[in-house]
Amino acid sequence: MADTVQVGDKVEVPRHFDGQWARGFEIVDVADDGYQVMRTSDGEVLPVTFAADDVRIAHTRANDFSWM
């Protein structure tokens, strides 16, 4: 599934403490060993590389609003 993830895609990543998927991330780099993601709330690039199985395209909800 993560083969289709590209730079700029909004993604979800698993939370380590409960395994649930967390929203609010964007792909900023694609490398041979995985994906570099940025937290969209503050623009912070996370200091870890995520494996392909640890990212998925962000799901949208019917009540999500886009102000951009």
RODODREN-433467 format. One record per atom (N, C-alpha, C): x, y, z; residue number from 1; residue in three letters. Coordinates in steps of 0.02 Angstrom, whole numbers. Example, Ala and Ser with C-alpha at 12.3 -4.5 7.8 and 13.67 -1.06 7.14 Angstrom:
2
       px       py       pz   num   residu
      660     -284      390     1      ALA
      615     -225      390     1      ALA
      660     -165      390     1      ALA
      642     -112      354     2      SER
      684      -53      357     2      SER
      645        2      394     2      SER
END
This chain:
68
       px       py       pz   num   residu
       41      -60        0     1      MET
        0        0        0     1      MET
       43       63        0     1      MET
       95       65       41     2      ALA
      136      125       47     2      ALA
      177      138      -16     2      ALA
      179       91      -64     3      ASP
      215      102     -126     3      ASP
      188      164     -163     3      ASP
      125      181     -152     4      THR
       94      237     -186     4      THR
      103      303     -150     4      THR
      135      304      -93     5      VAL
      145      365      -54     5      VAL
      200      407      -86     5      VAL
      185      471      -95     6      GLN
      233      517     -126     6      GLN
      243      579      -83     6      GLN
      296      615      -97     7      VAL
      309      678      -62     7      VAL
      248      723      -69     7      VAL
      226      751      -13     8      GLY
      169      796      -11     8      GLY
      104      762        9     8      GLY
      103      696        9     9      ASP
       42      660       29     9      ASP
       30      667      104     9      ASP
      -32      677      122    10      LYS
      -53      677      192    10      LYS
      -58      604      214    10      LYS
      -27      587      270    11      VAL
      -25      517      293    11      VAL
      -41      512      367    11      VAL
      -52      450      387    12      GLU
      -61      432      457    12      GLU
       -4      385      475    12      GLU
       17      388      538    13      VAL
       70      344      564    13      VAL
       46      312      629    13      VAL
       70      252      646    14      PRO
       46      220      707    14      PRO
       76      253      769    14      PRO
       34      260      821    15      ARG
       58      284      886    15      ARG
       89      225      922    15      ARG
      147      236      951    16      HIS
      183      181      984    16      HIS
      149      157     1048    16      HIS
      115      201     1084    17      PHE
       87      180     1148    17      PHE
       23      139     1143    17      PHE
      -15      146     1087    18      ASP
      -76      106     1082    18      ASP
      -88       75     1013    18      ASP
      -44       88      965    19      GLY
      -50       58      899    19      GLY
     -103       88      854    19      GLY
     -140      138      879    20      GLN
     -190      171      837    20      GLN
     -155      217      787    20      GLN
     -189      232      732    21      TRP
     -160      275      681    21      TRP
     -172      348      700    21      TRP
     -118      388      694    22      ALA
     -121      460      709    22      ALA
     -120      500      644    22      ALA
     -165      548      640    23      ARG
     -169      591      581    23      ARG
     -126      653      591    23      ARG
     -118      692      537    24      GLY
      -84      756      543    24      GLY
      -11      754      522    24      GLY
        6      712      474    25      PHE
       74      706      451    25      PHE
       76      710      375    25      PHE
      134      730      348    26      GLU
      143      736      276    26      GLU
      211      707      257    26      GLU
      214      673      201    27      ILE
      278      646      176    27      ILE
      321      703      150    27      ILE
      384      706      174    28      VAL
      430      758      150    28      VAL
      489      728      112    28      VAL
      500      663      119    29      ASP
      555      631       82    29      ASP
      541      556       77    29      ASP
      558      528       19    30      VAL
      552      456        7    30      VAL
      623      430       -4    30      VAL
      643      381       35    31      ALA
      710      352       30    31      ALA
      703      276       22    31      ALA
      759      244        7    32      ASP
      758      171       -1    32      ASP
      737      136       63    32      ASP
      752      166      121    33      ASP
      738      133      184    33      ASP
      672      155      216    33      ASP
      634      200      183    34      GLY
      570      220      211    34      GLY
      552      292      195    34      GLY
      513      321      240    35      TYR
      484      387      229    35      TYR
      500      434      286    35      TYR
      516      496      269    36      GLN
      525      549      318    36      GLN
      460      588      320    36      GLN
      434      601      380    37      VAL
      370      635      386    37      VAL
      376      699      427    37      VAL
      331      745      411    38      MET
      327      809      447    38      MET
      260      811      483    38      MET
      261      836      544    39      ARG
      199      848      582    39      ARG
      170      913      555    39      ARG
      110      911      528    40      THR
       81      970      496    40      THR
       61     1025      545    40      THR
       50     1007      608    41      SER
       28     1057      657    41      SER
       82     1110      670    41      SER
      145     1090      666    42      ASP
      199     1138      681    42      ASP
      256     1136      631    42      ASP
      251     1095      579    43      GLY
      303     1092      528    43      GLY
      365     1054      548    43      GLY
      363     1020      605    44      GLU
      421      984      630    44      GLU
      430      918      592    44      GLU
      490      908      563    45      VAL
      506      845      531    45      VAL
      529      797      585    45      VAL
      497      739      589    46      LEU
      513      690      641    46      LEU
      582      661      628    46      LEU
      620      647      682    47      PRO
      689      625      675    47      PRO
      697      550      663    47      PRO
      645      518      638    48      VAL
      648      446      623    48      VAL
      622      435      552    48      VAL
      644      379      523    49      THR
      620      358      458    49      THR
      567      305      469    49      THR
      510      312      437    50      PHE
      455      264      444    50      PHE
      458      212      389    50      PHE
      452      149      408    51      ALA
      450       94      360    51      ALA
      385       99      320    51      ALA
      384       67      262    52      ALA
      326       69      218    52      ALA
      262       46      254    52      ALA
      268       -3      297    53      ASP
      209      -29      334    53      ASP
      185       19      388    53      ASP
      224       70      403    54      ASP
      207      117      457    54      ASP
      180      183      433    54      ASP
      161      187      369    55      VAL
      127      246      344    55      VAL
       68      223      302    55      VAL
       15      263      303    56      ARG
      -41      251      258    56      ARG
      -72      318      240    56      ARG
     -103      320      182    57      ILE
     -136      381      159    57      ILE
     -188      401      211    57      ILE
     -190      465      228    58      ALA
     -237      489      279    58      ALA
     -309      481      254    58      ALA
     -349      455      298    59      HIS
     -420      449      283    59      HIS
     -454      516      298    59      HIS
     -502      533      259    60      THR
     -540      594      272    60      THR
     -608      576      299    60      THR
     -634      618      340    61      ARG
     -700      608      370    61      ARG
     -748      655      336    61      ARG
     -811      638      337    62      ALA
     -863      679      306    62      ALA
     -865      749      337    62      ALA
     -846      756      400    63      ASN
     -850      821      433    63      ASN
     -783      859      433    63      ASN
     -733      835      396    64      ASP
     -670      871      391    64      ASP
     -679      932      347    64      ASP
     -651      989      368    65      PHE
     -655     1050      330    65      PHE
     -586     1070      307    65      PHE
     -582     1097      248    66      SER
     -519     1123      223    66      SER
     -526     1198      215    66      SER
     -483     1235      246    67      TRP
     -485     1308      243    67      TRP
     -435     1335      194    67      TRP
     -403     1292      156    68      MET
     -352     1314      108    68      MET
     -377     1308       37    68      MET
END
